[in-house]
Amino acid sequence: PSVVPAHLQFIPQTLNGLITQCLSVAMPIQRKILEDSQRRLAMHLWGQLQRNELSPPALDLLSRLCQALQRRSWDEAFDLHLPLMSHHFGECGGWVMAVKRV
């Protein structure tokens, strides 16, 4: 995530922070799912953020979703995740399920 622009660093910080918290209490099968989520985020999302490849609407939804996660507003985060899945899957498909798993 160090390659992610400074103004977007809160996105990997939020998602990696939640994954780390979940890993600390995860059972083995949950651990595998979380580790897979980490890989998907690293392989897809961090590069898209670095290369500015997300459309403004998708980036706005993702930013708002991470802000909701920071506030522990789970219902709001879920509501923001749905349009990423349904309207932006073409650009978010490599990582959007990883976000949902977290």
DRENDRENLUM-996885 format. One record per atom (N, C-alpha, C): residue number from 1; residue in one letter; atom name; x, y, z. Coordinates in nm, 2 decimals. Each point is the difference from the previous one (the first is absolute). Example, Ala and Ser with C-alpha at 12.3 -4.5 7.8 and 13.67 -1.06 7.14 Angstrom:
% residues 2
     i   aa   at     east    north       up
     1    A    N     1.32    -0.57     0.78
     1    A   CA    -0.09     0.12     0.00
     1    A    C     0.09     0.12     0.00
     2    S    N    -0.04     0.11    -0.07
     2    S   CA     0.09     0.11     0.00
     2    S    C    -0.08     0.11     0.08
***
This chain:
% residues 102
     i   aa   at     east    north       up
     1    P    N     0.08    -0.12     0.00
     1    P   CA    -0.08     0.12     0.00
     1    P    C     0.08     0.13     0.00
     2    S    N     0.14    -0.01     0.02
     2    S   CA     0.08     0.12     0.00
     2    S    C     0.00     0.07    -0.14
     3    V    N    -0.04    -0.07    -0.10
     3    V   CA    -0.01     0.06    -0.14
     3    V    C    -0.13     0.07    -0.02
     4    V    N    -0.10    -0.02     0.09
     4    V   CA    -0.13     0.07    -0.01
     4    V    C     0.02     0.15     0.03
     5    P    N    -0.06     0.09    -0.08
     5    P   CA     0.02     0.14     0.03
     5    P    C    -0.04     0.04     0.14
     6    A    N     0.07     0.10     0.05
     6    A   CA    -0.02     0.04     0.14
     6    A    C    -0.15     0.02     0.04
     7    H    N    -0.07     0.07    -0.09
     7    H   CA    -0.14     0.04     0.03
     7    H    C    -0.09    -0.12     0.00
     8    L    N     0.05    -0.12    -0.04
     8    L   CA    -0.08    -0.12     0.00
     8    L    C     0.05    -0.11     0.09
     9    Q    N     0.10     0.04     0.08
     9    Q   CA     0.06    -0.10     0.09
     9    Q    C    -0.10    -0.05     0.11
    10    F    N    -0.10     0.08     0.03
    10    F   CA    -0.10    -0.05     0.10
    10    F    C    -0.07    -0.13    -0.05
    11    I    N    -0.01    -0.02    -0.13
    11    I   CA    -0.07    -0.12    -0.05
    11    I    C     0.08    -0.12     0.04
    12    P    N     0.13    -0.02    -0.04
    12    P   CA     0.07    -0.12     0.04
    12    P    C     0.02    -0.01     0.15
    13    Q    N     0.02     0.12     0.07
    13    Q   CA     0.01     0.00     0.14
    13    Q    C    -0.12    -0.06     0.07
    14    T    N    -0.12     0.04    -0.05
    14    T   CA    -0.13    -0.04     0.06
    14    T    C    -0.01    -0.15    -0.02
    15    L    N     0.01    -0.05    -0.13
    15    L   CA    -0.02    -0.14    -0.03
    15    L    C     0.10    -0.09     0.06
    16    N    N     0.13     0.04    -0.01
    16    N   CA     0.10    -0.08     0.06
    16    N    C    -0.01    -0.01     0.15
    17    G    N    -0.04     0.11     0.06
    17    G   CA    -0.03     0.01     0.15
    17    G    C    -0.11    -0.10     0.04
    18    L    N    -0.10     0.00    -0.07
    18    L   CA    -0.11    -0.09     0.03
    18    L    C     0.04    -0.15    -0.02
    19    I    N     0.07    -0.03    -0.11
    19    I   CA     0.05    -0.13    -0.02
    19    I    C     0.09    -0.05     0.11
    20    T    N     0.09     0.09     0.04
    20    T   CA     0.09    -0.03     0.11
    20    T    C    -0.08    -0.03     0.13
    21    Q    N    -0.10     0.08     0.03
    21    Q   CA    -0.08    -0.02     0.12
    21    Q    C    -0.08    -0.14    -0.01
    22    C    N    -0.05    -0.03    -0.12
    22    C   CA    -0.07    -0.12    -0.02
    22    C    C     0.09    -0.12     0.01
    23    L    N     0.12     0.01    -0.06
    23    L   CA     0.09    -0.11     0.01
    23    L    C     0.04    -0.04     0.14
    24    S    N     0.00     0.10     0.09
    24    S   CA     0.05    -0.03     0.14
    24    S    C    -0.10    -0.09     0.07
    25    V    N    -0.12    -0.01    -0.05
    25    V   CA    -0.10    -0.08     0.07
    25    V    C    -0.06    -0.11    -0.09
    26    A    N     0.05    -0.01    -0.12
    26    A   CA    -0.06    -0.09    -0.10
    26    A    C     0.03    -0.15     0.02
    27    M    N    -0.10    -0.08    -0.03
    27    M   CA     0.02    -0.14     0.00
    27    M    C     0.07    -0.04    -0.13
    28    P    N     0.06    -0.12    -0.01
    28    P   CA     0.08    -0.03    -0.12
    28    P    C    -0.07     0.03    -0.14
    29    I    N    -0.12    -0.04    -0.01
    29    I   CA    -0.07     0.02    -0.13
    29    I    C    -0.02     0.15    -0.03
    30    Q    N    -0.03     0.08     0.11
    30    Q   CA    -0.02     0.14    -0.02
    30    Q    C     0.13     0.06    -0.03
    31    R    N     0.11    -0.05     0.06
    31    R   CA     0.13     0.05    -0.03
    31    R    C     0.04    -0.01    -0.15
    32    K    N    -0.04    -0.11    -0.06
    32    K   CA     0.03    -0.02    -0.14
    32    K    C    -0.08     0.10    -0.09
    33    I    N    -0.12     0.02     0.04
    33    I   CA    -0.08     0.10    -0.07
    33    I    C     0.06     0.14     0.01
    34    L    N     0.04     0.03     0.12
    34    L   CA     0.06     0.14     0.02
    34    L    C     0.13     0.01    -0.07
    35    E    N     0.08    -0.10     0.00
    35    E   CA     0.13     0.00    -0.07
    35    E    C    -0.03     0.01    -0.15
    36    D    N    -0.10    -0.07    -0.06
    36    D   CA    -0.03     0.02    -0.14
    36    D    C    -0.05     0.14    -0.03
    37    S    N    -0.07     0.06     0.09
    37    S   CA    -0.05     0.14    -0.01
    37    S    C     0.12     0.09    -0.01
    38    Q    N     0.10    -0.02     0.09
    38    Q   CA     0.12     0.08     0.00
    38    Q    C     0.07    -0.01    -0.14
    39    R    N     0.01    -0.12    -0.05
    39    R   CA     0.07    -0.02    -0.13
    39    R    C    -0.08     0.08    -0.11
    40    R    N    -0.13    -0.02     0.00
    40    R   CA    -0.08     0.07    -0.11
    40    R    C     0.01     0.15     0.01
    41    L    N     0.00     0.05     0.12
    41    L   CA     0.01     0.15     0.01
    41    L    C     0.14     0.04    -0.05
    42    A    N     0.10    -0.07     0.04
    42    A   CA     0.14     0.03    -0.04
    42    A    C     0.02    -0.01    -0.15
    43    M    N    -0.06    -0.11    -0.06
    43    M   CA     0.02    -0.02    -0.15
    43    M    C    -0.09     0.09    -0.08
    44    H    N    -0.11     0.05     0.05
    44    H   CA    -0.09     0.08    -0.09
    44    H    C    -0.02     0.14     0.05
    45    L    N    -0.05     0.02     0.12
    45    L   CA    -0.05     0.13     0.04
    45    L    C     0.12     0.10     0.02
    46    W    N     0.11    -0.05     0.07
    46    W   CA     0.10     0.10     0.02
    46    W    C     0.06     0.05    -0.13
    47    G    N     0.02    -0.08    -0.10
    47    G   CA     0.05     0.04    -0.13
    47    G    C    -0.10     0.09    -0.07
    48    Q    N    -0.13    -0.03     0.01
    48    Q   CA    -0.10     0.09    -0.06
    48    Q    C     0.01     0.14     0.06
    49    L    N     0.01     0.00     0.13
    49    L   CA     0.01     0.13     0.07
    49    L    C     0.13     0.08    -0.04
    50    Q    N     0.11    -0.08    -0.01
    50    Q   CA     0.13     0.06    -0.04
    50    Q    C    -0.01     0.06    -0.15
    51    R    N    -0.07    -0.07    -0.09
    51    R   CA     0.00     0.04    -0.14
    51    R    C    -0.12     0.09    -0.03
    52    N    N    -0.08     0.03     0.11
    52    N   CA    -0.12     0.08    -0.02
    52    N    C    -0.10    -0.06    -0.10
    53    E    N    -0.02    -0.13     0.01
    53    E   CA    -0.08    -0.07    -0.10
    53    E    C    -0.15    -0.02     0.05
    54    L    N    -0.04     0.05     0.11
    54    L   CA    -0.14    -0.01     0.04
    54    L    C    -0.07     0.12    -0.04
    55    S    N    -0.12    -0.02    -0.05
    55    S   CA    -0.09     0.11    -0.04
    55    S    C    -0.03     0.08     0.12
    56    P    N    -0.03     0.13    -0.02
    56    P   CA    -0.03     0.09     0.11
    56    P    C    -0.12    -0.06     0.08
    57    P    N    -0.11    -0.05    -0.06
    57    P   CA    -0.11    -0.05     0.08
    57    P    C     0.04    -0.12     0.09
    58    A    N     0.09    -0.09    -0.06
    58    A   CA     0.04    -0.12     0.08
    58    A    C     0.09     0.04     0.11
    59    L    N     0.09     0.09    -0.03
    59    L   CA     0.09     0.05     0.11
    59    L    C    -0.07     0.07     0.11
    60    D    N    -0.10     0.08    -0.04
    60    D   CA    -0.09     0.06     0.10
    60    D    C    -0.07    -0.10     0.09
    61    L    N    -0.06    -0.10    -0.06
    61    L   CA    -0.06    -0.11     0.08
    61    L    C     0.10    -0.07     0.09
    62    L    N     0.11    -0.03    -0.05
    62    L   CA     0.11    -0.07     0.08
    62    L    C     0.04     0.09     0.11
    63    S    N     0.02     0.12    -0.02
    63    S   CA     0.05     0.10     0.10
    63    S    C    -0.11     0.01     0.11
    64    R    N    -0.12     0.01    -0.04
    64    R   CA    -0.11     0.01     0.10
    64    R    C    -0.02    -0.13     0.08
    65    L    N     0.02    -0.11    -0.07
    65    L   CA    -0.01    -0.13     0.06
    65    L    C     0.11    -0.01     0.11
    66    C    N     0.13     0.04    -0.03
    66    C   CA     0.10    -0.01     0.10
    66    C    C    -0.02     0.10     0.11
    67    Q    N    -0.06     0.11    -0.03
    67    Q   CA    -0.03     0.10     0.11
    67    Q    C    -0.11    -0.07     0.10
    68    A    N    -0.09    -0.06    -0.06
    68    A   CA    -0.11    -0.07     0.08
    68    A    C     0.07    -0.11     0.08
    69    L    N     0.09    -0.08    -0.06
    69    L   CA     0.07    -0.10     0.08
    69    L    C     0.08     0.06     0.11
    70    Q    N     0.06     0.11    -0.02
    70    Q   CA     0.08     0.07     0.11
    70    Q    C    -0.09     0.03     0.12
    71    R    N    -0.13     0.04    -0.04
    71    R   CA    -0.09     0.03     0.11
    71    R    C    -0.08    -0.12     0.05
    72    R    N     0.04    -0.12    -0.05
    72    R   CA    -0.07    -0.12     0.04
    72    R    C    -0.15     0.00    -0.04
    73    S    N    -0.03     0.08    -0.10
    73    S   CA    -0.14     0.00    -0.05
    73    S    C    -0.02    -0.10    -0.11
    74    W    N    -0.02    -0.13     0.05
    74    W   CA     0.00    -0.11    -0.08
    74    W    C    -0.12     0.00    -0.10
    75    D    N    -0.12     0.04     0.04
    75    D   CA    -0.11     0.01    -0.10
    75    D    C     0.03     0.10    -0.11
    76    E    N     0.05     0.11     0.03
    76    E   CA     0.03     0.10    -0.10
    76    E    C     0.11    -0.06    -0.09
    77    A    N     0.10    -0.06     0.05
    77    A   CA     0.10    -0.06    -0.09
    77    A    C    -0.06    -0.11    -0.09
    78    F    N    -0.09    -0.08     0.05
    78    F   CA    -0.06    -0.10    -0.08
    78    F    C    -0.08     0.07    -0.11
    79    D    N    -0.07     0.10     0.03
    79    D   CA    -0.08     0.08    -0.10
    79    D    C     0.09     0.06    -0.11
    80    L    N     0.12     0.04     0.04
    80    L   CA     0.09     0.06    -0.10
    80    L    C     0.07    -0.11    -0.08
    81    H    N     0.01    -0.12     0.05
    81    H   CA     0.06    -0.11    -0.07
    81    H    C    -0.09    -0.05    -0.11
    82    L    N    -0.13     0.00     0.02
    82    L   CA    -0.09    -0.05    -0.10
    82    L    C     0.02     0.07    -0.14
    83    P    N     0.00     0.13    -0.01
    83    P   CA     0.02     0.06    -0.13
    83    P    C     0.13    -0.02    -0.06
    84    L    N     0.11    -0.03     0.08
    84    L   CA     0.13    -0.04    -0.06
    84    L    C    -0.02    -0.13    -0.07
    85    M    N    -0.07    -0.09     0.07
    85    M   CA    -0.02    -0.13    -0.06
    85    M    C    -0.09     0.00    -0.13
    86    S    N    -0.10     0.08     0.01
    86    S   CA    -0.10    -0.01    -0.11
    86    S    C     0.03     0.10    -0.11
    87    H    N     0.05     0.12     0.02
    87    H   CA     0.02     0.10    -0.10
    87    H    C     0.15     0.01    -0.05
    88    H    N     0.09    -0.05     0.08
    88    H   CA     0.14     0.03    -0.03
    88    H    C     0.08    -0.13     0.00
    89    F    N    -0.06    -0.12    -0.01
    89    F   CA     0.07    -0.12     0.01
    89    F    C     0.11    -0.02    -0.11
    90    G    N    -0.02     0.06    -0.11
    90    G   CA     0.10    -0.01    -0.11
    90    G    C     0.14     0.05     0.04
    91    E    N     0.00     0.11     0.08
    91    E   CA     0.12     0.06     0.05
    91    E    C     0.04    -0.05     0.14
    92    C    N    -0.09    -0.05     0.07
    92    C   CA     0.02    -0.03     0.14
    92    C    C     0.00    -0.15     0.03
    93    G    N    -0.03    -0.08    -0.11
    93    G   CA    -0.02    -0.14     0.02
    93    G    C     0.12    -0.08     0.06
    94    G    N     0.12     0.05    -0.01
    94    G   CA     0.11    -0.07     0.05
    94    G    C     0.02     0.01     0.15
    95    W    N    -0.07     0.09     0.06
    95    W   CA     0.02     0.03     0.14
    95    W    C    -0.13     0.02     0.08
    96    V    N    -0.11     0.02    -0.06
    96    V   CA    -0.12     0.04     0.07
    96    V    C    -0.05    -0.11     0.09
    97    M    N     0.01    -0.12    -0.03
    97    M   CA    -0.04    -0.11     0.09
    97    M    C     0.10    -0.01     0.12
    98    A    N     0.12     0.04    -0.02
    98    A   CA     0.09     0.00     0.11
    98    A    C    -0.04     0.10     0.11
    99    V    N    -0.05     0.12    -0.05
    99    V   CA    -0.05     0.10     0.09
    99    V    C    -0.12    -0.05     0.08
   100    K    N    -0.09    -0.07    -0.07
   100    K   CA    -0.12    -0.05     0.06
   100    K    C     0.04    -0.11     0.11
   101    R    N     0.10    -0.08    -0.03
   101    R   CA     0.04    -0.10     0.10
   101    R    C     0.05     0.06     0.13
   102    V    N     0.07     0.11    -0.01
   102    V   CA     0.05     0.07     0.11
   102    V    C    -0.11     0.05     0.09
***
